[in-house]
Amino acid sequence: MSLQIDTDTLLRLISHLKVRGGAQDVSEAVNSAINLWLREQTQLAAGCDPASVRGYQWKTLFLPDGTELRSWSYGEYNYARVVGDDIIHKGRSVSPNQFAQAFARSFRNAWMDLYIKRPEDKQFKQAGRLRKELAEQAARPASPPAPALPPDANALALLLTQLLAAPTAPPASTAAQPPTRPRDTTPGEGWTLPERRKFRFRLEDVAFD
């Protein structure tokens, strides 16, 4: 049985296999793609949007459909991708640990070795760091929303704020002031002598000249 494949699709598939490397041929890649598509269709609930619900659950870290995984081994990057509910590497489903060990000659810690880039991310981030950040966000208490005030209450609060910001005058003294005695205008002895007027002036001299 032969299948008709669009030329552009076939060329893209061959180019993709060349970039990924490995001994996988075109027929095997097409067969894997069909099996993956059939598995997704059987697991898909009627009327649901696969882009919003599919992904791989890695412990406490959820990797949505389209997430890229990257590792570094001996001078080159290796990539895998979340397709549906699986992590696909070179046409087969793998776990994060299997992907981390695929090119290693020694034991690798997947949380430290793998870097994650979800569809909404702009760059790759270490899986362990991403898991820690998500745990901190979940543990952070949500701030309660401020209670809504009626319009009258808002106007009252604004008026109170303006009153508190206005400068206040110092309180007037409430202590009783003693009555002021009238000034004694009677000239004293020697106040009008010429010798005294020669050297200084006093208010009393000016008032009684």
TORDO-800895 format. One line per 4 residues: their letters; for each residue x, y, z of N, C-alpha, C. Coordinates in steps of 0.1 Angstrom, whole numbers, always signed. Layout:
BEGIN
A> X:Y:Z:X:Y:Z:X:Y:Z; ... $
REM end
This chain:
BEGIN
MSLQ> +9:-12:+0:+0:+0:+0:+9:+12:+0; +6:+22:-9:+14:+34:-10:+6:+46:-5; +13:+56:+0:+6:+68:+5:+12:+80:-3; +3:+89:-6:+6:+102:-13:+10:+112:-2 $
IDTD> +22:+118:-3:+26:+128:+6:+30:+140:-2; +26:+152:+3:+29:+164:-3:+44:+166:-4; +49:+172:-15:+63:+173:-17:+69:+182:-7; +63:+194:-4:+69:+203:+6:+69:+196:+20 $
TLLR> +59:+188:+23:+59:+181:+36:+70:+171:+37; +72:+164:+26:+83:+154:+25:+97:+160:+27; +99:+171:+20:+112:+178:+20:+114:+183:+34; +104:+189:+41:+106:+194:+54:+109:+182:+64 $
LISH> +103:+171:+62:+106:+159:+70:+120:+154:+69; +125:+153:+56:+138:+149:+54:+148:+159:+60; +146:+172:+58:+155:+182:+64:+155:+181:+79; +143:+179:+85:+142:+178:+100:+150:+165:+105 $
LKVR> +149:+154:+98:+156:+142:+102:+171:+144:+100; +175:+152:+90:+189:+154:+89:+195:+163:+100; +187:+172:+105:+192:+181:+116:+192:+173:+129; +182:+164:+131:+182:+157:+144:+192:+145:+144 $
GGAQ> +196:+140:+132:+206:+129:+132:+199:+116:+135; +208:+106:+136:+203:+92:+140:+201:+84:+127; +197:+71:+129:+196:+62:+118:+181:+61:+113; +173:+69:+118:+158:+68:+115:+156:+72:+100 $
DVSE> +148:+63:+93:+146:+66:+79:+132:+73:+78; +129:+77:+65:+116:+84:+63:+104:+76:+66; +104:+64:+62:+92:+55:+65:+90:+53:+80; +100:+52:+88:+99:+50:+102:+94:+63:+108 $
AVNS> +99:+75:+103:+94:+87:+109:+79:+90:+106; +75:+86:+94:+61:+88:+90:+52:+79:+98; +57:+66:+101:+49:+57:+109:+48:+62:+123; +59:+67:+129:+59:+72:+143:+49:+84:+144 $
AINL> +49:+93:+134:+40:+104:+134:+26:+100:+133; +22:+90:+125:+9:+86:+124:+4:+79:+137; +13:+71:+143:+9:+65:+156:+7:+75:+167; +16:+85:+167:+14:+96:+177:+1:+103:+175 $
WLRE> -2:+106:+163:-15:+113:+160:-27:+105:+164; -26:+92:+161:-38:+83:+165:-39:+82:+180; -28:+82:+187:-29:+81:+202:-35:+93:+208; -31:+105:+202:-36:+117:+207:-51:+118:+204 $
QTQL> -56:+114:+192:-70:+115:+189:-78:+106:+198; -73:+94:+202:-81:+85:+210:-82:+90:+224; -72:+98:+229:-72:+103:+243:-79:+117:+243; -82:+122:+232:-88:+136:+232:-103:+135:+235 $
AAGC> -107:+143:+245:-121:+143:+248:-128:+152:+238; -141:+149:+236:-149:+155:+225:-150:+170:+229; -147:+179:+219:-149:+193:+221:-139:+200:+229; -128:+194:+233:-118:+201:+241:-107:+206:+232 $
DPAS> -100:+216:+237:-89:+222:+230:-76:+216:+234; -69:+208:+226:-57:+201:+230:-46:+211:+234; -46:+223:+228:-35:+232:+231:-35:+237:+245; -47:+236:+252:-49:+242:+265:-48:+231:+276 $
VRGY> -49:+218:+272:-49:+208:+283:-38:+198:+282; -31:+197:+270:-21:+187:+269:-8:+191:+274; +0:+182:+278:+14:+184:+283:+19:+173:+291; +32:+174:+295:+38:+164:+303:+40:+169:+317 $
QWKT> +35:+160:+327:+36:+164:+341:+49:+158:+347; +59:+166:+349:+72:+162:+355:+72:+165:+370; +69:+155:+378:+68:+158:+393:+58:+170:+395; +64:+181:+401:+56:+193:+403:+56:+203:+391 $
LFLP> +64:+200:+381:+66:+209:+370:+58:+204:+358; +49:+213:+353:+40:+209:+342:+47:+215:+329; +49:+207:+319:+55:+211:+306:+44:+211:+296; +38:+222:+292:+27:+222:+282:+31:+218:+268 $
DGTE> +22:+214:+260:+25:+210:+247:+32:+221:+239; +43:+217:+233:+52:+226:+226:+64:+230:+233; +65:+226:+246:+77:+229:+254:+90:+222:+248; +101:+229:+247:+114:+224:+243:+123:+221:+255 $
LRSW> +130:+209:+254:+139:+205:+264:+153:+205:+257; +163:+210:+264:+177:+210:+258:+187:+205:+268; +197:+198:+263:+208:+193:+272:+221:+196:+264; +232:+196:+272:+245:+199:+266:+254:+187:+269 $
SYGE> +259:+181:+258:+268:+170:+260:+279:+170:+250; +291:+171:+255:+303:+170:+247:+304:+179:+235; +301:+192:+238:+302:+202:+228:+291:+205:+219; +279:+198:+221:+268:+201:+213:+255:+200:+221 $
YNYA> +244:+207:+216:+231:+207:+222:+223:+195:+217; +215:+190:+225:+205:+179:+222:+191:+184:+226; +181:+182:+217:+168:+187:+219:+158:+176:+219; +147:+179:+227:+135:+171:+227:+123:+181:+228 $
RVVG> +111:+176:+225:+100:+184:+225:+88:+177:+231; +79:+185:+238:+67:+179:+243:+56:+180:+232; +52:+168:+229:+41:+167:+219:+29:+160:+225; +19:+167:+227:+7:+161:+234:+11:+159:+248 $
DDII> +10:+146:+253:+14:+143:+266:+27:+136:+268; +35:+136:+257:+48:+129:+257:+60:+138:+254; +72:+134:+259:+84:+141:+255:+90:+132:+243; +91:+138:+232:+95:+131:+220:+110:+135:+217 $
HKGR> +118:+124:+216:+132:+126:+212:+136:+116:+201; +139:+121:+189:+142:+113:+178:+131:+103:+175; +119:+108:+175:+108:+100:+171:+102:+90:+182; +108:+90:+194:+102:+81:+204:+100:+88:+217 $
SVSP> +91:+83:+225:+87:+89:+237:+97:+86:+248; +102:+96:+255:+112:+94:+266:+108:+102:+278; +114:+98:+289:+112:+106:+302:+123:+116:+303; +122:+126:+311:+132:+136:+313:+146:+129:+317 $
NQFA> +145:+119:+325:+158:+113:+329:+164:+105:+317; +156:+98:+309:+161:+91:+298:+167:+101:+288; +161:+112:+286:+166:+122:+277:+180:+128:+282; +181:+130:+295:+193:+135:+301:+204:+125:+300 $
QAFA> +201:+112:+301:+212:+102:+300:+215:+97:+286; +207:+102:+276:+209:+97:+263:+223:+99:+257; +229:+110:+260:+242:+113:+254:+253:+114:+265; +250:+110:+277:+260:+111:+288:+268:+98:+289 $
RSFR> +280:+100:+293:+289:+88:+296:+289:+86:+311; +282:+94:+319:+282:+93:+333:+267:+96:+338; +264:+94:+351:+251:+97:+355:+248:+112:+355; +236:+116:+350:+232:+130:+350:+220:+132:+358 $
NAWM> +219:+143:+365:+208:+148:+372:+199:+156:+363; +187:+150:+359:+179:+157:+349:+175:+171:+353; +173:+173:+366:+169:+187:+371:+180:+197:+369; +192:+192:+370:+204:+201:+368:+209:+202:+354 $
DLYI> +207:+191:+346:+212:+190:+333:+203:+196:+322; +190:+195:+324:+181:+199:+314:+176:+213:+315; +174:+220:+304:+169:+234:+303:+156:+234:+296; +147:+242:+301:+133:+241:+296:+129:+255:+290 $
KRPE> +122:+254:+279:+116:+266:+273:+102:+263:+269; +93:+268:+277:+78:+266:+274:+74:+276:+263; +62:+274:+257:+58:+282:+246:+57:+297:+250; +55:+300:+263:+54:+315:+266:+67:+320:+270 $
DKQF> +78:+312:+272:+91:+317:+276:+99:+322:+264; +108:+332:+267:+116:+338:+257:+130:+331:+257; +134:+324:+267:+147:+318:+267:+146:+305:+276; +156:+297:+274:+157:+285:+282:+161:+288:+297 $
KQAG> +155:+279:+306:+158:+281:+320:+160:+267:+326; +170:+266:+335:+173:+253:+341:+161:+247:+348; +158:+234:+346:+146:+228:+351:+145:+229:+366; +156:+227:+373:+156:+228:+388:+153:+242:+393 $
RLRK> +158:+252:+386:+155:+266:+390:+141:+269:+387; +136:+264:+376:+122:+267:+372:+112:+261:+382; +116:+248:+386:+107:+242:+397:+108:+249:+410; +119:+255:+414:+120:+262:+426:+112:+275:+426 $
ELAE> +113:+282:+414:+105:+295:+413:+90:+292:+414; +85:+281:+407:+71:+278:+408:+67:+274:+422; +76:+267:+430:+72:+264:+443:+72:+276:+452; +81:+286:+450:+80:+298:+458:+68:+306:+455 $
QAAR> +64:+306:+442:+52:+314:+439:+39:+307:+445; +39:+294:+446:+28:+287:+451:+27:+289:+466; +39:+290:+473:+39:+292:+488:+37:+307:+492; +38:+316:+482:+36:+330:+486:+22:+333:+488 $
PASP> +18:+339:+500:+4:+342:+503:-1:+353:+494; -13:+350:+489:-19:+360:+481:-24:+372:+489; -21:+384:+485:-26:+396:+492:-41:+398:+490; -48:+400:+501:-63:+401:+500:-66:+414:+493 $
PAPA> -77:+414:+485:-81:+426:+477:-86:+437:+487; -83:+449:+483:-88:+460:+491:-103:+461:+491; -109:+463:+502:-124:+464:+502:-129:+476:+494; -139:+474:+486:-144:+485:+478:-153:+494:+487 $
LPPD> -150:+507:+485:-157:+518:+493:-168:+524:+484; -180:+527:+490:-190:+534:+482:-185:+548:+479; -192:+555:+469:-187:+568:+465:-187:+578:+476; -196:+578:+485:-197:+587:+496:-184:+585:+505 $
ANAL> -181:+573:+507:-169:+570:+516:-156:+575:+509; -155:+574:+496:-144:+579:+489:-142:+594:+490; -153:+601:+489:-153:+615:+490:-149:+619:+504; -154:+612:+514:-151:+615:+528:-136:+613:+531 $
ALLL> -131:+602:+525:-117:+599:+527:-108:+610:+521; -112:+615:+509:-104:+625:+502:-105:+638:+511; -116:+642:+516:-118:+654:+524:-109:+653:+537; -109:+641:+543:-101:+639:+555:-86:+640:+552 $
TQLL> -82:+635:+541:-68:+636:+537:-64:+651:+535; -73:+659:+528:-70:+673:+526:-69:+681:+539; -78:+677:+549:-78:+684:+562:-65:+681:+569; -61:+668:+569:-49:+665:+576:-36:+671:+570 $
AAPT> -36:+673:+557:-25:+679:+550:-24:+694:+552; -36:+701:+555:-36:+716:+557:-28:+720:+569; -20:+731:+568:-13:+736:+580:-23:+741:+591; -20:+738:+603:-28:+742:+614:-22:+754:+622 $
APPA> -31:+763:+626:-26:+775:+633:-23:+772:+647; -13:+778:+653:-10:+775:+667:-22:+779:+676; -25:+771:+686:-37:+774:+695:-35:+787:+703; -45:+795:+704:-45:+807:+711:-43:+804:+726 $
STAA> -35:+813:+733:-33:+811:+747:-46:+814:+755; -50:+806:+763:-62:+807:+771:-59:+813:+785; -46:+816:+788:-43:+822:+801:-48:+836:+801; -53:+841:+813:-58:+855:+814:-46:+864:+815 $
QPPT> -47:+875:+807:-36:+885:+807:-39:+896:+817; -29:+900:+825:-32:+910:+835:-35:+924:+828; -43:+932:+833:-46:+945:+827:-34:+954:+826; -33:+961:+815:-21:+970:+813:-23:+983:+820 $
RPRD> -14:+987:+829:-15:+1000:+836:-12:+1011:+827; -19:+1023:+828:-16:+1034:+819:-2:+1040:+822; +5:+1045:+812:+18:+1051:+814:+17:+1064:+822; +26:+1065:+831:+27:+1078:+839:+34:+1088:+831 $
TTPG> +26:+1099:+828:+32:+1110:+820:+36:+1122:+829; +37:+1121:+842:+41:+1132:+850:+56:+1133:+849; +61:+1145:+845:+76:+1147:+844:+83:+1146:+857; +94:+1139:+858:+101:+1138:+870:+111:+1150:+872 $
EGWT> +118:+1149:+883:+127:+1160:+887:+139:+1160:+877; +141:+1172:+871:+152:+1174:+862:+150:+1169:+848; +138:+1164:+845:+136:+1159:+831:+137:+1170:+821; +133:+1182:+825:+133:+1193:+815:+145:+1202:+815 $
LPER> +155:+1199:+823:+167:+1207:+824:+174:+1208:+811; +180:+1220:+807:+187:+1221:+794:+199:+1211:+793; +206:+1209:+805:+217:+1200:+804:+213:+1186:+800; +202:+1182:+804:+197:+1168:+801:+193:+1168:+786 $
RKFR> +187:+1178:+781:+182:+1178:+768:+194:+1179:+758; +205:+1185:+763:+217:+1187:+754:+223:+1174:+750; +222:+1164:+758:+230:+1151:+756:+221:+1140:+751; +208:+1140:+754:+200:+1128:+749:+186:+1132:+748 $
FRLE> +178:+1125:+741:+164:+1127:+739:+157:+1115:+745; +146:+1118:+752:+138:+1107:+757:+124:+1110:+752; +116:+1099:+751:+102:+1100:+747:+94:+1109:+755; +97:+1110:+768:+90:+1119:+777:+93:+1133:+774 $
DVAF> +106:+1136:+770:+110:+1150:+767:+103:+1155:+754; +102:+1146:+744:+95:+1149:+732:+81:+1151:+734; +74:+1144:+743:+60:+1144:+745:+56:+1157:+752; +65:+1162:+761:+61:+1174:+769:+68:+1187:+765 $
D> +74:+1188:+754:+80:+1201:+750:+69:+1210:+745 $
REM end
